[in-house]
Amino acid sequence: MKKKNSKIGMLLILAVSLMSFTALTKKEVSIEKSKVIWKGYKVTGQHEGTISLKSGTLTFDDKTLTGGSFVMDMTSINTTDLEGEYKGKLDGHLKSADFFGVEKYPTATLEFINVSGKDGSYKIKANLTIKETTKAVEFSMTIKDNIATANLEVDRTEYNIKYGSSSFFDDLKDKAIYDNFDLNVTLEF
């Protein structure tokens, strides 16, 4: 019994010693300098714009990325390729219940659940929550100096955003909006 307790004691000391050498560091993302650009596609073209971050952190073990979490301010969704009346209409429609329903769901979140890779090149598995629906997404992230970049492709219908989707509605013809949209992200920290 004493021999078993000695082994357990040695393992605990070793574990505590190793833990003291691996300090995780959380780095706050600059919400003013970071950019989230969305691109949505339809049969007759595309639109793009921005979404502001409310908060964000990346977690590192020394220089290796180990985690991250972000909150997007969906009330800030903005179209950048239109002006005037058409911009106002599209911005309003994206904020409506047909799309992101920002009055009821003002934020969306992304939380890393698994990070693999090293030397600035990572594969990320994360949970993306939009309109209180959480789905797993996978994407690549590159980090150089204090800038991280990533491109995500999101199927909006998985988050109950079905407006104009030919997957759910027939006879849309050139009014169809494709299910997938892109988020092109540049984070400064």
C-alpha positions as YAML, in Angstrom:
chain: A
units: angstrom
residues:
- id: 1
  name: MET
  ca: [0.00, 0.00, 0.00]
- id: 2
  name: LYS
  ca: [2.85, 2.38, 0.87]
- id: 3
  name: LYS
  ca: [4.48, 1.64, -2.49]
- id: 4
  name: LYS
  ca: [1.23, 2.49, -4.32]
- id: 5
  name: ASN
  ca: [0.82, 5.75, -2.37]
- id: 6
  name: SER
  ca: [4.44, 6.66, -3.15]
- id: 7
  name: LYS
  ca: [3.82, 6.17, -6.87]
- id: 8
  name: ILE
  ca: [0.65, 8.27, -6.72]
- id: 9
  name: GLY
  ca: [2.52, 10.96, -4.79]
- id: 10
  name: MET
  ca: [5.34, 11.03, -7.35]
- id: 11
  name: LEU
  ca: [2.83, 11.29, -10.21]
- id: 12
  name: LEU
  ca: [1.09, 14.20, -8.50]
- id: 13
  name: ILE
  ca: [4.38, 16.02, -7.95]
- id: 14
  name: LEU
  ca: [5.35, 15.45, -11.59]
- id: 15
  name: ALA
  ca: [1.95, 16.69, -12.82]
- id: 16
  name: VAL
  ca: [2.12, 19.85, -10.68]
- id: 17
  name: SER
  ca: [5.69, 20.49, -11.83]
- id: 18
  name: LEU
  ca: [4.72, 20.20, -15.49]
- id: 19
  name: MET
  ca: [1.70, 22.44, -14.99]
- id: 20
  name: SER
  ca: [3.88, 25.20, -13.58]
- id: 21
  name: PHE
  ca: [5.88, 25.33, -16.83]
- id: 22
  name: THR
  ca: [2.86, 25.63, -19.15]
- id: 23
  name: ALA
  ca: [1.11, 28.89, -18.49]
- id: 24
  name: LEU
  ca: [-1.84, 29.66, -20.74]
- id: 25
  name: THR
  ca: [-2.12, 33.26, -21.89]
- id: 26
  name: LYS
  ca: [-5.37, 34.89, -22.99]
- id: 27
  name: LYS
  ca: [-4.96, 37.71, -25.46]
- id: 28
  name: GLU
  ca: [-7.80, 40.18, -25.95]
- id: 29
  name: VAL
  ca: [-8.75, 40.89, -29.55]
- id: 30
  name: SER
  ca: [-8.94, 44.57, -30.51]
- id: 31
  name: ILE
  ca: [-12.57, 45.00, -31.52]
- id: 32
  name: GLU
  ca: [-11.72, 48.35, -33.15]
- id: 33
  name: LYS
  ca: [-8.94, 46.97, -35.38]
- id: 34
  name: SER
  ca: [-10.42, 43.54, -36.16]
- id: 35
  name: LYS
  ca: [-12.71, 42.92, -39.13]
- id: 36
  name: VAL
  ca: [-15.45, 40.42, -39.89]
- id: 37
  name: ILE
  ca: [-16.57, 40.63, -43.51]
- id: 38
  name: TRP
  ca: [-19.58, 38.62, -44.64]
- id: 39
  name: LYS
  ca: [-20.38, 37.64, -48.23]
- id: 40
  name: GLY
  ca: [-23.74, 36.28, -49.28]
- id: 41
  name: TYR
  ca: [-24.52, 34.85, -52.68]
- id: 42
  name: LYS
  ca: [-27.62, 34.73, -54.85]
- id: 43
  name: VAL
  ca: [-28.34, 33.52, -58.39]
- id: 44
  name: THR
  ca: [-27.90, 37.03, -59.80]
- id: 45
  name: GLY
  ca: [-24.81, 38.09, -57.83]
- id: 46
  name: GLN
  ca: [-23.61, 38.69, -54.31]
- id: 47
  name: HIS
  ca: [-23.58, 41.20, -51.48]
- id: 48
  name: GLU
  ca: [-21.05, 41.86, -48.76]
- id: 49
  name: GLY
  ca: [-20.64, 43.85, -45.61]
- id: 50
  name: THR
  ca: [-19.34, 43.87, -42.08]
- id: 51
  name: ILE
  ca: [-20.23, 42.63, -38.61]
- id: 52
  name: SER
  ca: [-18.61, 44.17, -35.51]
- id: 53
  name: LEU
  ca: [-17.18, 42.15, -32.66]
- id: 54
  name: LYS
  ca: [-18.39, 42.80, -29.11]
- id: 55
  name: SER
  ca: [-15.51, 40.82, -27.60]
- id: 56
  name: GLY
  ca: [-12.95, 38.18, -28.36]
- id: 57
  name: THR
  ca: [-9.97, 36.33, -26.92]
- id: 58
  name: LEU
  ca: [-7.37, 33.92, -28.22]
- id: 59
  name: THR
  ca: [-5.65, 31.55, -25.80]
- id: 60
  name: PHE
  ca: [-2.03, 30.53, -26.23]
- id: 61
  name: ASP
  ca: [0.33, 28.06, -24.59]
- id: 62
  name: ASP
  ca: [3.59, 29.93, -25.16]
- id: 63
  name: LYS
  ca: [3.27, 30.74, -28.89]
- id: 64
  name: THR
  ca: [0.87, 27.90, -29.79]
- id: 65
  name: LEU
  ca: [-2.83, 28.66, -30.20]
- id: 66
  name: THR
  ca: [-4.96, 26.50, -27.88]
- id: 67
  name: GLY
  ca: [-8.37, 28.18, -27.80]
- id: 68
  name: GLY
  ca: [-10.55, 31.19, -28.47]
- id: 69
  name: SER
  ca: [-14.01, 32.67, -28.12]
- id: 70
  name: PHE
  ca: [-15.81, 35.55, -29.79]
- id: 71
  name: VAL
  ca: [-19.08, 37.44, -29.57]
- id: 72
  name: MET
  ca: [-20.37, 39.13, -32.73]
- id: 73
  name: ASP
  ca: [-22.73, 42.10, -32.53]
- id: 74
  name: MET
  ca: [-25.42, 41.07, -35.02]
- id: 75
  name: THR
  ca: [-27.17, 44.44, -34.62]
- id: 76
  name: SER
  ca: [-24.16, 45.93, -36.43]
- id: 77
  name: ILE
  ca: [-24.61, 43.89, -39.62]
- id: 78
  name: ASN
  ca: [-23.99, 46.31, -42.43]
- id: 79
  name: THR
  ca: [-23.96, 46.14, -46.23]
- id: 80
  name: THR
  ca: [-20.92, 47.78, -47.83]
- id: 81
  name: ASP
  ca: [-21.57, 47.19, -51.54]
- id: 82
  name: LEU
  ca: [-24.79, 49.21, -51.75]
- id: 83
  name: GLU
  ca: [-25.77, 52.80, -51.00]
- id: 84
  name: GLY
  ca: [-28.90, 54.75, -50.29]
- id: 85
  name: GLU
  ca: [-32.35, 53.18, -50.38]
- id: 86
  name: TYR
  ca: [-31.16, 49.69, -51.46]
- id: 87
  name: LYS
  ca: [-28.56, 49.57, -48.70]
- id: 88
  name: GLY
  ca: [-31.17, 50.54, -46.11]
- id: 89
  name: LYS
  ca: [-33.58, 47.90, -47.37]
- id: 90
  name: LEU
  ca: [-31.00, 45.10, -47.36]
- id: 91
  name: ASP
  ca: [-29.60, 46.08, -43.94]
- id: 92
  name: GLY
  ca: [-33.14, 46.12, -42.53]
- id: 93
  name: HIS
  ca: [-33.99, 42.77, -44.12]
- id: 94
  name: LEU
  ca: [-30.82, 41.12, -42.77]
- id: 95
  name: LYS
  ca: [-31.70, 42.36, -39.28]
- id: 96
  name: SER
  ca: [-35.31, 41.14, -39.57]
- id: 97
  name: ALA
  ca: [-36.69, 37.77, -38.49]
- id: 98
  name: ASP
  ca: [-36.33, 36.53, -42.11]
- id: 99
  name: PHE
  ca: [-32.58, 36.44, -41.52]
- id: 100
  name: PHE
  ca: [-30.79, 37.13, -38.21]
- id: 101
  name: GLY
  ca: [-33.68, 38.49, -36.08]
- id: 102
  name: VAL
  ca: [-31.35, 40.86, -34.23]
- id: 103
  name: GLU
  ca: [-34.06, 42.27, -31.98]
- id: 104
  name: LYS
  ca: [-34.47, 38.85, -30.36]
- id: 105
  name: TYR
  ca: [-30.94, 37.52, -31.09]
- id: 106
  name: PRO
  ca: [-28.53, 40.49, -30.86]
- id: 107
  name: THR
  ca: [-25.35, 38.39, -30.70]
- id: 108
  name: ALA
  ca: [-23.78, 35.31, -32.26]
- id: 109
  name: THR
  ca: [-20.90, 33.42, -30.66]
- id: 110
  name: LEU
  ca: [-17.99, 31.29, -31.79]
- id: 111
  name: GLU
  ca: [-16.18, 29.10, -29.25]
- id: 112
  name: PHE
  ca: [-13.20, 26.92, -30.15]
- id: 113
  name: ILE
  ca: [-13.57, 23.32, -28.99]
- id: 114
  name: ASN
  ca: [-10.45, 21.84, -30.58]
- id: 115
  name: VAL
  ca: [-7.28, 23.37, -32.02]
- id: 116
  name: SER
  ca: [-4.59, 21.44, -33.85]
- id: 117
  name: GLY
  ca: [-1.48, 22.65, -35.61]
- id: 118
  name: LYS
  ca: [1.56, 24.76, -34.84]
- id: 119
  name: ASP
  ca: [3.89, 27.41, -36.21]
- id: 120
  name: GLY
  ca: [1.04, 29.77, -37.05]
- id: 121
  name: SER
  ca: [-1.07, 27.32, -39.08]
- id: 122
  name: TYR
  ca: [-4.08, 25.78, -37.32]
- id: 123
  name: LYS
  ca: [-7.18, 23.69, -37.94]
- id: 124
  name: ILE
  ca: [-10.04, 24.79, -35.71]
- id: 125
  name: LYS
  ca: [-13.20, 23.00, -34.66]
- id: 126
  name: ALA
  ca: [-15.65, 25.40, -33.03]
- id: 127
  name: ASN
  ca: [-19.24, 25.80, -31.97]
- id: 128
  name: LEU
  ca: [-21.03, 28.61, -33.82]
- id: 129
  name: THR
  ca: [-24.25, 29.85, -32.25]
- id: 130
  name: ILE
  ca: [-26.67, 31.93, -34.31]
- id: 131
  name: LYS
  ca: [-30.28, 32.53, -33.24]
- id: 132
  name: GLU
  ca: [-29.77, 30.21, -30.23]
- id: 133
  name: THR
  ca: [-28.84, 27.29, -32.52]
- id: 134
  name: THR
  ca: [-25.37, 25.83, -32.05]
- id: 135
  name: LYS
  ca: [-23.60, 23.85, -34.77]
- id: 136
  name: ALA
  ca: [-20.03, 22.67, -35.15]
- id: 137
  name: VAL
  ca: [-17.91, 24.36, -37.82]
- id: 138
  name: GLU
  ca: [-14.38, 23.68, -39.02]
- id: 139
  name: PHE
  ca: [-11.93, 26.14, -40.55]
- id: 140
  name: SER
  ca: [-8.26, 27.00, -40.89]
- id: 141
  name: MET
  ca: [-6.62, 29.91, -39.09]
- id: 142
  name: THR
  ca: [-3.27, 31.50, -39.77]
- id: 143
  name: ILE
  ca: [-1.46, 33.60, -37.16]
- id: 144
  name: LYS
  ca: [1.50, 35.84, -37.91]
- id: 145
  name: ASP
  ca: [2.81, 38.34, -35.38]
- id: 146
  name: ASN
  ca: [-0.35, 39.76, -33.73]
- id: 147
  name: ILE
  ca: [-2.77, 39.09, -36.60]
- id: 148
  name: ALA
  ca: [-4.98, 36.04, -37.08]
- id: 149
  name: THR
  ca: [-6.93, 35.36, -40.28]
- id: 150
  name: ALA
  ca: [-9.64, 32.81, -41.00]
- id: 151
  name: ASN
  ca: [-12.32, 32.10, -43.57]
- id: 152
  name: LEU
  ca: [-15.48, 30.27, -42.57]
- id: 153
  name: GLU
  ca: [-18.24, 28.96, -44.79]
- id: 154
  name: VAL
  ca: [-21.58, 28.79, -42.99]
- id: 155
  name: ASP
  ca: [-24.80, 27.09, -44.08]
- id: 156
  name: ARG
  ca: [-27.44, 29.56, -42.89]
- id: 157
  name: THR
  ca: [-30.26, 27.00, -43.13]
- id: 158
  name: GLU
  ca: [-28.69, 25.05, -40.24]
- id: 159
  name: TYR
  ca: [-29.51, 28.11, -38.08]
- id: 160
  name: ASN
  ca: [-33.13, 28.32, -39.25]
- id: 161
  name: ILE
  ca: [-32.43, 31.10, -41.77]
- id: 162
  name: LYS
  ca: [-34.42, 29.80, -44.73]
- id: 163
  name: TYR
  ca: [-35.59, 32.94, -46.50]
- id: 164
  name: GLY
  ca: [-35.09, 32.65, -50.28]
- id: 165
  name: SER
  ca: [-33.48, 29.21, -50.02]
- id: 166
  name: SER
  ca: [-34.14, 26.92, -52.98]
- id: 167
  name: SER
  ca: [-33.56, 24.03, -50.55]
- id: 168
  name: PHE
  ca: [-36.91, 24.90, -48.96]
- id: 169
  name: PHE
  ca: [-38.89, 26.89, -51.54]
- id: 170
  name: ASP
  ca: [-39.74, 26.02, -55.14]
- id: 171
  name: ASP
  ca: [-40.01, 28.40, -58.11]
- id: 172
  name: LEU
  ca: [-37.64, 31.06, -56.74]
- id: 173
  name: LYS
  ca: [-35.77, 31.18, -60.06]
- id: 174
  name: ASP
  ca: [-33.45, 34.22, -60.08]
- id: 175
  name: LYS
  ca: [-34.68, 35.29, -56.63]
- id: 176
  name: ALA
  ca: [-32.95, 32.34, -54.95]
- id: 177
  name: ILE
  ca: [-30.33, 33.06, -52.29]
- id: 178
  name: TYR
  ca: [-27.67, 30.40, -51.79]
- id: 179
  name: ASP
  ca: [-27.60, 28.65, -48.44]
- id: 180
  name: ASN
  ca: [-23.90, 29.20, -47.73]
- id: 181
  name: PHE
  ca: [-22.34, 32.52, -46.81]
- id: 182
  name: ASP
  ca: [-18.74, 33.38, -46.00]
- id: 183
  name: LEU
  ca: [-17.17, 35.06, -43.00]
- id: 184
  name: ASN
  ca: [-13.69, 36.43, -43.74]
- id: 185
  name: VAL
  ca: [-12.07, 37.34, -40.45]
- id: 186
  name: THR
  ca: [-8.97, 39.38, -39.61]
- id: 187
  name: LEU
  ca: [-8.21, 39.67, -35.90]
- id: 188
  name: GLU
  ca: [-5.64, 41.94, -34.30]
- id: 189
  name: PHE
  ca: [-4.57, 41.22, -30.73]
...
